[in-house]
Amino acid sequence: MSHGSNRPVDWEALVTQNENRLYRTALTILGDPQEAEDAVQDAFVRFLECRPENLETPDAWLTRVLVNGCKSRLRLAWRRVGPLPDTLAAPGPEEREELEELFSLPPEDRAVIHLHYYEGWSTNEIAQMLGRQPGTVRSRLSRARRRLRKLLEKELQGGSL
């Protein structure tokens, strides 16, 4: 019995094209480099186990599995997110400050913000990945933006920037 589509998956290309993106997403949600690495490995293992057929966008499938895995990890143990890990590559101090603010949000809000603004997924695509309604995703985006705006205004008033 054959699992998979008629067209073989180029495993090396799949990993190369998605590994860093998935790691950044997992790190944003989980806030722990080791947990993020494990979550990415789990997503790739799940892909190998399931061998989803006829995927137009395997990256969307992998992202959905990764986000669900991250949510499961967060449910298993309560986690506090500390300072932004040094292992997260950021091109400049401005992006690092944005990421620090992002880490102060609840995990589900971090996921929505990251997937929308950093990975470029639409609210409908994010809704499918998270198993939520598009309106819920838009509401989370709006609430997270308001919270980030308040945090940034507070920093500006404090003279930190």
OpenMM code with the backbone's topology and positions (N, CA, C; nanometers):
from openmm import Vec3, app, unit

residues = "MET SER HIS GLY SER ASN ARG PRO VAL ASP TRP GLU ALA LEU VAL THR GLN ASN GLU ASN ARG LEU TYR ARG THR ALA LEU THR ILE LEU GLY ASP PRO GLN GLU ALA GLU ASP ALA VAL GLN ASP ALA PHE VAL ARG PHE LEU GLU CYS ARG PRO GLU ASN LEU GLU THR PRO ASP ALA TRP LEU THR ARG VAL LEU VAL ASN GLY CYS LYS SER ARG LEU ARG LEU ALA TRP ARG ARG VAL GLY PRO LEU PRO ASP THR LEU ALA ALA PRO GLY PRO GLU GLU ARG GLU GLU LEU GLU GLU LEU PHE SER LEU PRO PRO GLU ASP ARG ALA VAL ILE HIS LEU HIS TYR TYR GLU GLY TRP SER THR ASN GLU ILE ALA GLN MET LEU GLY ARG GLN PRO GLY THR VAL ARG SER ARG LEU SER ARG ALA ARG ARG ARG LEU ARG LYS LEU LEU GLU LYS GLU LEU GLN GLY GLY SER LEU".split()
positions = [
    Vec3(0.0855, -0.1180, 0.0000),
    Vec3(0.0000, 0.0000, 0.0000),
    Vec3(0.0889, 0.1227, 0.0000),
    Vec3(0.0617, 0.2146, -0.0880),
    Vec3(0.1446, 0.3335, -0.1030),
    Vec3(0.0858, 0.4514, -0.0273),
    Vec3(0.1695, 0.5161, 0.0535),
    Vec3(0.1312, 0.6402, 0.1194),
    Vec3(0.1991, 0.7516, 0.0426),
    Vec3(0.1279, 0.8598, 0.0213),
    Vec3(0.1881, 0.9716, -0.0503),
    Vec3(0.1308, 0.9838, -0.1887),
    Vec3(0.1657, 1.0914, -0.2543),
    Vec3(0.1114, 1.1176, -0.3871),
    Vec3(0.1961, 1.0482, -0.4918),
    Vec3(0.1517, 1.0563, -0.6170),
    Vec3(0.2257, 0.9988, -0.7284),
    Vec3(0.3626, 1.0628, -0.7417),
    Vec3(0.3724, 1.1865, -0.7030),
    Vec3(0.4956, 1.2630, -0.7138),
    Vec3(0.5723, 1.2497, -0.5816),
    Vec3(0.6964, 1.1991, -0.5852),
    Vec3(0.7703, 1.1843, -0.4596),
    Vec3(0.8076, 1.3203, -0.4003),
    Vec3(0.8063, 1.3255, -0.2673),
    Vec3(0.8418, 1.4480, -0.1973),
    Vec3(0.9932, 1.4571, -0.1916),
    Vec3(1.0473, 1.5711, -0.2282),
    Vec3(1.1901, 1.5970, -0.2151),
    Vec3(1.2132, 1.6385, -0.0702),
    Vec3(1.2437, 1.5389, 0.0131),
    Vec3(1.2540, 1.5598, 0.1572),
    Vec3(1.3570, 1.6659, 0.1909),
    Vec3(1.4740, 1.6589, 0.1296),
    Vec3(1.5804, 1.7551, 0.1591),
    Vec3(1.5365, 1.8981, 0.1268),
    Vec3(1.4718, 1.9163, 0.0139),
    Vec3(1.4233, 2.0499, -0.0235),
    Vec3(1.3143, 2.0965, 0.0726),
    Vec3(1.2255, 2.0054, 0.1116),
    Vec3(1.1179, 2.0410, 0.2042),
    Vec3(1.1758, 2.0923, 0.3363),
    Vec3(1.2736, 2.0207, 0.3897),
    Vec3(1.3356, 2.0608, 0.5153),
    Vec3(1.4111, 2.1923, 0.4970),
    Vec3(1.4925, 2.2014, 0.3935),
    Vec3(1.5732, 2.3222, 0.3694),
    Vec3(1.4856, 2.4459, 0.3537),
    Vec3(1.3754, 2.4332, 0.2822),
    Vec3(1.2890, 2.5478, 0.2553),
    Vec3(1.2039, 2.5889, 0.3747),
    Vec3(1.1823, 2.4992, 0.4700),
    Vec3(1.0886, 2.5277, 0.5783),
    Vec3(1.1482, 2.5313, 0.7182),
    Vec3(1.2658, 2.4745, 0.7372),
    Vec3(1.3214, 2.4578, 0.8709),
    Vec3(1.3354, 2.5891, 0.9481),
    Vec3(1.3995, 2.6896, 0.8900),
    Vec3(1.4214, 2.8163, 0.9609),
    Vec3(1.2910, 2.8897, 0.9883),
    Vec3(1.2021, 2.8910, 0.8908),
    Vec3(1.0728, 2.9577, 0.9075),
    Vec3(0.9919, 2.8919, 1.0191),
    Vec3(0.9893, 2.7603, 1.0193),
    Vec3(0.9157, 2.6887, 1.1231),
    Vec3(0.9788, 2.7110, 1.2599),
    Vec3(1.1109, 2.7137, 1.2654),
    Vec3(1.1796, 2.7366, 1.3930),
    Vec3(1.1444, 2.8749, 1.4486),
    Vec3(1.1477, 2.9777, 1.3626),
    Vec3(1.1125, 3.1130, 1.4087),
    Vec3(0.9695, 3.1167, 1.4610),
    Vec3(0.8797, 3.0485, 1.3920),
    Vec3(0.7400, 3.0448, 1.4350),
    Vec3(0.7282, 2.9753, 1.5709),
    Vec3(0.7911, 2.8599, 1.5848),
    Vec3(0.7845, 2.7855, 1.7112),
    Vec3(0.8490, 2.8639, 1.8244),
    Vec3(0.9613, 2.9295, 1.7967),
    Vec3(1.0293, 3.0074, 1.8998),
    Vec3(0.9424, 3.1252, 1.9441),
    Vec3(0.8732, 3.1857, 1.8502),
    Vec3(0.7836, 3.2961, 1.8831),
    Vec3(0.6707, 3.2485, 1.9744),
    Vec3(0.6179, 3.1324, 1.9476),
    Vec3(0.5064, 3.0807, 2.0267),
    Vec3(0.5540, 3.0284, 2.1615),
    Vec3(0.6618, 2.9512, 2.1607),
    Vec3(0.7054, 2.8816, 2.2820),
    Vec3(0.8037, 2.9615, 2.3674),
    Vec3(0.8871, 3.0432, 2.3035),
    Vec3(0.9827, 3.1234, 2.3780),
    Vec3(1.1019, 3.0473, 2.4315),
    Vec3(1.1197, 2.9229, 2.3903),
    Vec3(1.2307, 2.8417, 2.4382),
    Vec3(1.2977, 2.7742, 2.3182),
    Vec3(1.4271, 2.8002, 2.2971),
    Vec3(1.4947, 2.7453, 2.1783),
    Vec3(1.4887, 2.5925, 2.1677),
    Vec3(1.5103, 2.5224, 2.2784),
    Vec3(1.5079, 2.3753, 2.2738),
    Vec3(1.3682, 2.3235, 2.2436),
    Vec3(1.2686, 2.3823, 2.3081),
    Vec3(1.1297, 2.3427, 2.2815),
    Vec3(1.0943, 2.3696, 2.1350),
    Vec3(1.1427, 2.4825, 2.0820),
    Vec3(1.1147, 2.5175, 1.9424),
    Vec3(1.1772, 2.4150, 1.8482),
    Vec3(1.3014, 2.3773, 1.8746),
    Vec3(1.3681, 2.2762, 1.7909),
    Vec3(1.2904, 2.1448, 1.7950),
    Vec3(1.2491, 2.1044, 1.9152),
    Vec3(1.1732, 1.9801, 1.9287),
    Vec3(1.0406, 1.9879, 1.8531),
    Vec3(0.9735, 2.1017, 1.8606),
    Vec3(0.8449, 2.1185, 1.7921),
    Vec3(0.8621, 2.1082, 1.6404),
    Vec3(0.9703, 2.1666, 1.5887),
    Vec3(0.9967, 2.1587, 1.4440),
    Vec3(1.0236, 2.0145, 1.4041),
    Vec3(1.1057, 1.9459, 1.4813),
    Vec3(1.1336, 1.8049, 1.4515),
    Vec3(1.0056, 1.7225, 1.4544),
    Vec3(0.9201, 1.7495, 1.5524),
    Vec3(0.7931, 1.6782, 1.5611),
    Vec3(0.7070, 1.7014, 1.4369),
    Vec3(0.7062, 1.8245, 1.3866),
    Vec3(0.6259, 1.8554, 1.2669),
    Vec3(0.6775, 1.7776, 1.1459),
    Vec3(0.8096, 1.7710, 1.1308),
    Vec3(0.8660, 1.6956, 1.0182),
    Vec3(0.8408, 1.5454, 1.0334),
    Vec3(0.8502, 1.4942, 1.1558),
    Vec3(0.8216, 1.3523, 1.1807),
    Vec3(0.6758, 1.3231, 1.1460),
    Vec3(0.5876, 1.4131, 1.1856),
    Vec3(0.4451, 1.3964, 1.1555),
    Vec3(0.4222, 1.3929, 1.0042),
    Vec3(0.4953, 1.4773, 0.9321),
    Vec3(0.4847, 1.4775, 0.7854),
    Vec3(0.5258, 1.3410, 0.7303),
    Vec3(0.6366, 1.2877, 0.7806),
    Vec3(0.6824, 1.1563, 0.7343),
    Vec3(0.5825, 1.0465, 0.7684),
    Vec3(0.5237, 1.0544, 0.8877),
    Vec3(0.4273, 0.9532, 0.9297),
    Vec3(0.2991, 0.9588, 0.8482),
    Vec3(0.2509, 1.0785, 0.8216),
    Vec3(0.1222, 1.0955, 0.7530),
    Vec3(0.1338, 1.0880, 0.6017),
    Vec3(0.2477, 1.1325, 0.5501),
    Vec3(0.2657, 1.1399, 0.4042),
    Vec3(0.1412, 1.1983, 0.3372),
    Vec3(0.1057, 1.3237, 0.3743),
    Vec3(-0.0174, 1.3820, 0.3179),
    Vec3(-0.0109, 1.3852, 0.1652),
    Vec3(-0.1209, 1.3464, 0.1041),
    Vec3(-0.1254, 1.3342, -0.0416),
    Vec3(-0.1689, 1.4636, -0.1095),
    Vec3(-0.1148, 1.4845, -0.2271),
    Vec3(-0.1568, 1.5923, -0.3173),
    Vec3(-0.1657, 1.7288, -0.2502),
    Vec3(-0.0673, 1.7613, -0.1700),
    Vec3(-0.0660, 1.8928, -0.1058),
    Vec3(-0.0213, 1.9976, -0.2059),
    Vec3(-0.1007, 2.1023, -0.2176),
    Vec3(-0.0573, 2.2144, -0.3009),
    Vec3(0.0471, 2.2963, -0.2262),
    Vec3(0.0295, 2.3066, -0.0948),
    Vec3(0.1220, 2.3853, -0.0134),
    Vec3(0.1648, 2.3063, 0.1103),
    Vec3(0.2698, 2.2252, 0.0969),
    Vec3(0.3162, 2.1502, 0.2137),
    Vec3(0.3615, 2.2431, 0.3267),
    Vec3(0.4059, 2.3645, 0.2930),
    Vec3(0.4484, 2.4570, 0.3979),
    Vec3(0.3306, 2.4975, 0.4865),
    Vec3(0.2127, 2.5121, 0.4302),
    Vec3(0.0943, 2.5450, 0.5108),
    Vec3(0.0573, 2.4269, 0.5997),
    Vec3(0.0663, 2.3056, 0.5458),
    Vec3(0.0371, 2.1860, 0.6248),
    Vec3(0.1351, 2.1769, 0.7412),
    Vec3(0.2638, 2.1926, 0.7130),
    Vec3(0.3661, 2.1869, 0.8181),
    Vec3(0.3434, 2.2949, 0.9237),
    Vec3(0.3064, 2.4152, 0.8809),
    Vec3(0.2829, 2.5243, 0.9750),
    Vec3(0.1650, 2.4923, 1.0653),
    Vec3(0.0590, 2.4397, 1.0077),
    Vec3(-0.0594, 2.4032, 1.0868),
    Vec3(-0.0229, 2.2973, 1.1909),
    Vec3(0.0509, 2.1943, 1.1494),
    Vec3(0.0923, 2.0888, 1.2417),
    Vec3(0.1843, 2.1456, 1.3494),
    Vec3(0.2751, 2.2347, 1.3101),
    Vec3(0.3674, 2.2965, 1.4055),
    Vec3(0.2924, 2.3793, 1.5097),
    Vec3(0.2022, 2.4653, 1.4635),
    Vec3(0.1270, 2.5513, 1.5560),
    Vec3(0.0451, 2.4664, 1.6524),
    Vec3(-0.0202, 2.3620, 1.6011),
    Vec3(-0.0973, 2.2739, 1.6886),
    Vec3(-0.0068, 2.2040, 1.7894),
    Vec3(0.1116, 2.1623, 1.7446),
    Vec3(0.2068, 2.0995, 1.8351),
    Vec3(0.2544, 2.1963, 1.9424),
    Vec3(0.2774, 2.3204, 1.9041),
    Vec3(0.3192, 2.4225, 2.0019),
    Vec3(0.2091, 2.4463, 2.1042),
    Vec3(0.0851, 2.4523, 2.0580),
    Vec3(-0.0267, 2.4720, 2.1508),
    Vec3(-0.0357, 2.3553, 2.2484),
    Vec3(-0.0125, 2.2340, 2.2008),
    Vec3(-0.0132, 2.1171, 2.2884),
    Vec3(0.0983, 2.1258, 2.3920),
    Vec3(0.2168, 2.1679, 2.3481),
    Vec3(0.3292, 2.1822, 2.4406),
    Vec3(0.2972, 2.2852, 2.5484),
    Vec3(0.2316, 2.3933, 2.5100),
    Vec3(0.1965, 2.4965, 2.6080),
    Vec3(0.0915, 2.4463, 2.7064),
    Vec3(0.0019, 2.3607, 2.6591),
    Vec3(-0.0999, 2.3043, 2.7484),
    Vec3(-0.0381, 2.2051, 2.8466),
    Vec3(0.0669, 2.1351, 2.8042),
    Vec3(0.1265, 2.0325, 2.8895),
    Vec3(0.1915, 2.0903, 3.0140),
    Vec3(0.2542, 2.2050, 2.9981),
    Vec3(0.3224, 2.2660, 3.1126),
    Vec3(0.3135, 2.4169, 3.1005),
    Vec3(0.2850, 2.4798, 3.2118),
    Vec3(0.2779, 2.6253, 3.2114),
    Vec3(0.4179, 2.6785, 3.1913),
    Vec3(0.4350, 2.7738, 3.0996),
    Vec3(0.5672, 2.8265, 3.0691),
    Vec3(0.5670, 2.9772, 3.0820),
    Vec3(0.6759, 3.0285, 3.1357),
    Vec3(0.6976, 3.1732, 3.1380),
    Vec3(0.7985, 3.2050, 3.0295),
    Vec3(0.7695, 3.3090, 2.9540),
    Vec3(0.8626, 3.3514, 2.8502),
    Vec3(0.9560, 3.4541, 2.9106),
    Vec3(1.0828, 3.4267, 2.9008),
    Vec3(1.1835, 3.5186, 2.9526),
    Vec3(1.2245, 3.6179, 2.8468),
    Vec3(1.3454, 3.6724, 2.8592),
    Vec3(1.3928, 3.7659, 2.7589),
    Vec3(1.4105, 3.6956, 2.6249),
    Vec3(1.4143, 3.7744, 2.5205),
    Vec3(1.4300, 3.7204, 2.3863),
    Vec3(1.5592, 3.6406, 2.3764),
    Vec3(1.5515, 3.5142, 2.3301),
    Vec3(1.6721, 3.4329, 2.3213),
    Vec3(1.7731, 3.4925, 2.2236),
    Vec3(1.9009, 3.4830, 2.2575),
    Vec3(2.0065, 3.5341, 2.1696),
    Vec3(2.0174, 3.4537, 2.0418),
    Vec3(1.9651, 3.3305, 2.0419),
    Vec3(1.9757, 3.2455, 1.9241),
    Vec3(1.8829, 3.2902, 1.8119),
    Vec3(1.7887, 3.3785, 1.8407),
    Vec3(1.6968, 3.4257, 1.7382),
    Vec3(1.7655, 3.5347, 1.6570),
    Vec3(1.7878, 3.5047, 1.5308),
    Vec3(1.8575, 3.6004, 1.4457),
    Vec3(1.7658, 3.7169, 1.4123),
    Vec3(1.8102, 3.8353, 1.4402),
    Vec3(1.7351, 3.9561, 1.4067),
    Vec3(1.8307, 4.0511, 1.3366),
    Vec3(1.7925, 4.1063, 1.2215),
    Vec3(1.8845, 4.1885, 1.1456),
    Vec3(1.9259, 4.3183, 1.2143),
    Vec3(1.8422, 4.3681, 1.3024),
    Vec3(1.8806, 4.4951, 1.3626),
    Vec3(1.8102, 4.5188, 1.4940),
    Vec3(1.8517, 4.6237, 1.5661),
    Vec3(1.7932, 4.6516, 1.6971),
    Vec3(1.6444, 4.6826, 1.6915),
    Vec3(1.5979, 4.7452, 1.5827),
    Vec3(1.4554, 4.7775, 1.5732),
    Vec3(1.3706, 4.6508, 1.5710),
    Vec3(1.4116, 4.5522, 1.4898),
    Vec3(1.3350, 4.4280, 1.4841),
    Vec3(1.3444, 4.3555, 1.6179),
    Vec3(1.4600, 4.3626, 1.6828),
    Vec3(1.4757, 4.2972, 1.8129),
    Vec3(1.3787, 4.3583, 1.9148),
    Vec3(1.3630, 4.4904, 1.9140),
    Vec3(1.2688, 4.5555, 2.0050),
    Vec3(1.1263, 4.5113, 1.9753),
    Vec3(1.0922, 4.5008, 1.8464),
    Vec3(0.9583, 4.4543, 1.8089),
    Vec3(0.9351, 4.3126, 1.8598),
    Vec3(1.0373, 4.2279, 1.8466),
    Vec3(1.0236, 4.0902, 1.8912),
    Vec3(1.0117, 4.0818, 2.0432),
    Vec3(1.0830, 4.1687, 2.1146),
    Vec3(1.0705, 4.1715, 2.2604),
    Vec3(0.9261, 4.2037, 2.2996),
    Vec3(0.8655, 4.2996, 2.2314),
    Vec3(0.7262, 4.3346, 2.2581),
    Vec3(0.6347, 4.2175, 2.2240),
    Vec3(0.6632, 4.1511, 2.1128),
    Vec3(0.5839, 4.0365, 2.0705),
    Vec3(0.5869, 3.9274, 2.1778),
    Vec3(0.7029, 3.9052, 2.2396),
    Vec3(0.7156, 3.8013, 2.3414),
    Vec3(0.6349, 3.8328, 2.4668),
    Vec3(0.5940, 3.9569, 2.4847),
    Vec3(0.5160, 3.9914, 2.6038),
    Vec3(0.3676, 3.9550, 2.5871),
    Vec3(0.3266, 3.9167, 2.4672),
    Vec3(0.1864, 3.8799, 2.4409),
    Vec3(0.1595, 3.7342, 2.4796),
    Vec3(0.0321, 3.6998, 2.5014),
    Vec3(-0.0033, 3.5594, 2.5260),
    Vec3(0.0323, 3.4739, 2.4031),
    Vec3(0.0611, 3.3447, 2.4213),
    Vec3(0.1068, 3.2585, 2.3121),
    Vec3(0.0181, 3.2585, 2.1878),
    Vec3(-0.1141, 3.2506, 2.2054),
    Vec3(-0.2018, 3.2456, 2.0877),
    Vec3(-0.1962, 3.3771, 2.0098),
    Vec3(-0.1853, 3.4901, 2.0809),
    Vec3(-0.1726, 3.6189, 2.0134),
    Vec3(-0.0375, 3.6288, 1.9421),
    Vec3(0.0679, 3.5768, 2.0057),
    Vec3(0.2004, 3.5763, 1.9414),
    Vec3(0.1955, 3.4971, 1.8124),
    Vec3(0.1270, 3.3830, 1.8155),
    Vec3(0.1172, 3.2982, 1.6963),
    Vec3(0.0499, 3.3732, 1.5826),
    Vec3(-0.0625, 3.4383, 1.6126),
    Vec3(-0.1384, 3.5098, 1.5089),
    Vec3(-0.0559, 3.6250, 1.4517),
    Vec3(0.0057, 3.7045, 1.5384),
    Vec3(0.0887, 3.8169, 1.4924),
    Vec3(0.2044, 3.7667, 1.4071),
    Vec3(0.2730, 3.6634, 1.4549),
    Vec3(0.3883, 3.6113, 1.3818),
    Vec3(0.3473, 3.5571, 1.2450),
    Vec3(0.2437, 3.4746, 1.2427),
    Vec3(0.2017, 3.4143, 1.1163),
    Vec3(0.1547, 3.5199, 1.0163),
    Vec3(0.0907, 3.6247, 1.0652),
    Vec3(0.0394, 3.7279, 0.9745),
    Vec3(0.1489, 3.8240, 0.9278),
    Vec3(0.2208, 3.8825, 1.0220),
    Vec3(0.3151, 3.9881, 0.9866),
    Vec3(0.4540, 3.9390, 0.9481),
    Vec3(0.5000, 3.8308, 1.0096),
    Vec3(0.6349, 3.7829, 0.9807),
    Vec3(0.6374, 3.6756, 0.8734),
    Vec3(0.5305, 3.5955, 0.8649),
    Vec3(0.5267, 3.4870, 0.7668),
    Vec3(0.4367, 3.5184, 0.6472),
    Vec3(0.3516, 3.6208, 0.6598),
    Vec3(0.2717, 3.6653, 0.5460),
    Vec3(0.1454, 3.5862, 0.5179),
    Vec3(0.0965, 3.5066, 0.6117),
    Vec3(-0.0269, 3.4309, 0.5904),
    Vec3(-0.1470, 3.5238, 0.6048),
    Vec3(-0.2518, 3.4973, 0.5296),
    Vec3(-0.3752, 3.5754, 0.5398),
    Vec3(-0.4524, 3.5311, 0.6643),
    Vec3(-0.5496, 3.6123, 0.7052),
    Vec3(-0.6290, 3.5751, 0.8230),
    Vec3(-0.7076, 3.4466, 0.7960),
    Vec3(-0.7541, 3.4259, 0.6743),
    Vec3(-0.8256, 3.3023, 0.6417),
    Vec3(-0.7335, 3.1807, 0.6523),
    Vec3(-0.6090, 3.1942, 0.6033),
    Vec3(-0.5131, 3.0836, 0.6114),
    Vec3(-0.4778, 3.0544, 0.7577),
    Vec3(-0.4590, 3.1596, 0.8365),
    Vec3(-0.4270, 3.1413, 0.9779),
    Vec3(-0.5434, 3.0742, 1.0493),
    Vec3(-0.6643, 3.1148, 1.0160),
    Vec3(-0.7827, 3.0545, 1.0766),
    Vec3(-0.7855, 2.9043, 1.0503),
    Vec3(-0.7536, 2.8636, 0.9277),
    Vec3(-0.7494, 2.7205, 0.8955),
    Vec3(-0.6407, 2.6507, 0.9761),
    Vec3(-0.5233, 2.7123, 0.9863),
    Vec3(-0.4120, 2.6516, 1.0598),
    Vec3(-0.4455, 2.6325, 1.2072),
    Vec3(-0.5129, 2.7314, 1.2660),
    Vec3(-0.5403, 2.7287, 1.4094),
    Vec3(-0.6742, 2.6652, 1.4437),
    Vec3(-0.7531, 2.6326, 1.3408),
    Vec3(-0.8850, 2.5767, 1.3667),
    Vec3(-0.9794, 2.6787, 1.4279),
    Vec3(-0.9675, 2.8034, 1.3867),
    Vec3(-1.0496, 2.9132, 1.4381),
    Vec3(-1.1263, 2.9764, 1.3219),
    Vec3(-1.2218, 3.0596, 1.3564),
    Vec3(-1.2945, 3.1362, 1.2563),
    Vec3(-1.2089, 3.2553, 1.2134),
    Vec3(-1.2171, 3.2997, 1.0868),
    Vec3(-1.1398, 3.4166, 1.0425),
    Vec3(-1.1668, 3.5404, 1.1283),
    Vec3(-1.2906, 3.5580, 1.1729),
    Vec3(-1.3236, 3.6720, 1.2589),
    Vec3(-1.2488, 3.6668, 1.3916),
    Vec3(-1.2298, 3.5461, 1.4439),
    Vec3(-1.1547, 3.5295, 1.5684),
    Vec3(-1.0094, 3.5685, 1.5476),
    Vec3(-0.9535, 3.5293, 1.4343),
    Vec3(-0.8146, 3.5643, 1.4028),
    Vec3(-0.8017, 3.7159, 1.3895),
    Vec3(-0.8957, 3.7779, 1.3184),
    Vec3(-0.8904, 3.9240, 1.3027),
    Vec3(-0.9037, 3.9930, 1.4379),
    Vec3(-0.9891, 3.9399, 1.5240),
    Vec3(-1.0071, 3.9962, 1.6571),
    Vec3(-0.8779, 3.9841, 1.7391),
    Vec3(-0.8125, 3.8685, 1.7324),
    Vec3(-0.6854, 3.8494, 1.8033),
    Vec3(-0.5787, 3.9446, 1.7502),
    Vec3(-0.5732, 3.9606, 1.6181),
    Vec3(-0.4770, 4.0540, 1.5585),
    Vec3(-0.5014, 4.1952, 1.6098),
    Vec3(-0.6273, 4.2359, 1.6105),
    Vec3(-0.6616, 4.3702, 1.6548),
    Vec3(-0.6262, 4.3902, 1.8018),
    Vec3(-0.6618, 4.2930, 1.8851),
    Vec3(-0.6324, 4.3021, 2.0278),
    Vec3(-0.4816, 4.3037, 2.0525),
    Vec3(-0.4077, 4.2207, 1.9811),
    Vec3(-0.2621, 4.2155, 1.9979),
    Vec3(-0.1979, 4.3458, 1.9515),
    Vec3(-0.2464, 4.4020, 1.8418),
    Vec3(-0.1922, 4.5311, 1.7937),
    Vec3(-0.2156, 4.6409, 1.8967),
    Vec3(-0.3378, 4.6437, 1.9557),
    Vec3(-0.3661, 4.7443, 2.0593),
    Vec3(-0.2713, 4.7288, 2.1779),
    Vec3(-0.2510, 4.6055, 2.2196),
    Vec3(-0.1624, 4.5809, 2.3342),
    Vec3(-0.0190, 4.6215, 2.3009),
    Vec3(0.0273, 4.5858, 2.1821),
    Vec3(0.1631, 4.6245, 2.1404),
    Vec3(0.1763, 4.7764, 2.1346),
    Vec3(0.0722, 4.8416, 2.0825),
    Vec3(0.0750, 4.9882, 2.0735),
    Vec3(0.0879, 5.0496, 2.2128),
    Vec3(0.0104, 4.9970, 2.3095),
    Vec3(0.0179, 5.0480, 2.4471),
    Vec3(0.1569, 5.0253, 2.5070),
    Vec3(0.2139, 4.9080, 2.4824),
    Vec3(0.3474, 4.8790, 2.5342),
    Vec3(0.4517, 4.9733, 2.4748),
    Vec3(0.4392, 4.9976, 2.3437),
    Vec3(0.5343, 5.0869, 2.2772),
    Vec3(0.5178, 5.2303, 2.3259),
    Vec3(0.3925, 5.2754, 2.3443),
    Vec3(0.3686, 5.4116, 2.3950),
    Vec3(0.4253, 5.4265, 2.5356),
    Vec3(0.4075, 5.3234, 2.6179),
    Vec3(0.4609, 5.3252, 2.7535),
    Vec3(0.6141, 5.3369, 2.7506),
    Vec3(0.6781, 5.2638, 2.6594),
    Vec3(0.8237, 5.2716, 2.6462),
    Vec3(0.8671, 5.4102, 2.6012),
    Vec3(0.7926, 5.4664, 2.5065),
    Vec3(0.8270, 5.6014, 2.4564),
    Vec3(0.8165, 5.7050, 2.5685),
    Vec3(0.7122, 5.6935, 2.6495),
    Vec3(0.6938, 5.7884, 2.7601),
    Vec3(0.8014, 5.7718, 2.8654),
    Vec3(0.8497, 5.6466, 2.8799),
    Vec3(0.9540, 5.6202, 2.9780),
    Vec3(1.0923, 5.6570, 2.9287),
    Vec3(1.1017, 5.6949, 2.8011),
    Vec3(1.2295, 5.7356, 2.7448),
    Vec3(1.3225, 5.6191, 2.7122),
    Vec3(1.2674, 5.4991, 2.7024),
    Vec3(1.3516, 5.3824, 2.6759),
    Vec3(1.3997, 5.3775, 2.5326),
    Vec3(1.3251, 5.4346, 2.4410),
    Vec3(1.3613, 5.4220, 2.3000),
    Vec3(1.4497, 5.5323, 2.2516),
] * unit.nanometer
topology = app.Topology()
chain = topology.addChain("A")
for resn in residues:
    res = topology.addResidue(resn, chain)
    for name in ("N", "CA", "C"):
        topology.addAtom(name, app.Element.getBySymbol(name[0]), res)
